Amino acid sequence: MPVILKEFINFCSITYISVAYHFKGRGYYIIMKKVKEVAAELEVTRQTIYNHIEKLSPEIDEFIKQVDKAKVIEEPGIEMIRENLGIDKQFDSSKVEVLEKENEMLREQLEYLKEQIDRKDARLDNYQVLMREKDQEVKQIRGEVPDQQQGLFTRIKNYFKGD
């Protein structure tokens, strides 16, 4: 086995969920999974996995190891549990159909939301045009009124001065 692959597998065993276990003297690696991973893969609880480990105890013990306070199971042990649970490795066609329907529904929702965003963008553009027009009207009014404002300001200032 190339050295790079061995280093990668060692790296995986330290940092990632899957654990690589090296049999001393044999020079090869066997990929193992934690009980939590096996439970997620088989869509059962961890307790179910532990119960099946107990049921298959004498023959499955050689495929179960304790690594860093975690129980890990080699692939043959996972297969034994899968067979004991009666789970087939093949894809469940009903699940695929459900996923395809969900996917289509999500695509339709996405299209609807995109249309709503486009409508809101158009409204926002209209509001911006209206705001520019109102700003121009206000500027025109302010341009006409400064003399009146100045006269009012002067009168108020003089009133408080006491002149």
Stockholm file with secondary structure:
# STOCKHOLM 1.0

chainA/1-163         MPVILKEFINFCSITYISVAYHFKGRGYYIIMKKVKEVAAELEVTRQTIYNHIEKLSPEIDEFIKQVDKAKVIEEPGIEMIRENLGIDKQFDSSKVEVLEKENEMLREQLEYLKEQIDRKDARLDNYQVLMREKDQEVKQIRGEVPDQQQGLFTRIKNYFKGD
#=GR chainA/1-163 SS CCHHHHHHHHHHHHHSSSEEEECTTTCCEEEEEEHHHHHHHHTSCHHHHHHHHHHTHHHHGGGEEEETTEEEEEHHHHHHHHHHHTCCSSCCHHHHHHHHHHHHHHHHHHHHHHHHHHHHHHHHHHHHHHHHHHHHHHHHHHHHSHHHHHHHHHHHHHHHHTC
#=GC SS_cons         CCHHHHHHHHHHHHHSSSEEEECTTTCCEEEEEEHHHHHHHHTSCHHHHHHHHHHTHHHHGGGEEEETTEEEEEHHHHHHHHHHHTCCSSCCHHHHHHHHHHHHHHHHHHHHHHHHHHHHHHHHHHHHHHHHHHHHHHHHHHHHSHHHHHHHHHHHHHHHHTC
//
